[in-house]
Amino acid sequence: MAFKARHRHISEILPGIFIACFVCMMIFQASAMGAYVIAYLMAVVFEIIDIRKTLHVAVLLALNWLTVVQPFVWVYIKQPAYTSLSMFINPAYLFEYILQILNVLCFFWVLRETYRKVVFSENIGVA
């Protein structure tokens, strides 16, 4: 992403690169999402999210809701380690796993929007 945007000024791409690094860390590393999302959520809100677009606001709200609810549900159902597909017969396990998938999809969406902003945006803004 940084290589593709190398022709742009650092002040235009640095927030996006920062967001992309944290999002990738959260997707590919097992971590406490709530603890790390707080580190870059304000940058997402002011750099990536367009509050005039309903989808952007919906994904932001979903990400916030999932970041709070999914860990609570996981702890409430005794922190299962999914070792076989037969575990999904239990509706609570299936629900929690779907929440995890939705959470990761929200992070991929943020990463995609960040990529669009860093690589394709021609807007010159003053921070």
Order of alpha helices (4+ residues) and beta strands (2+ residues): alpha-alpha-alpha-alpha
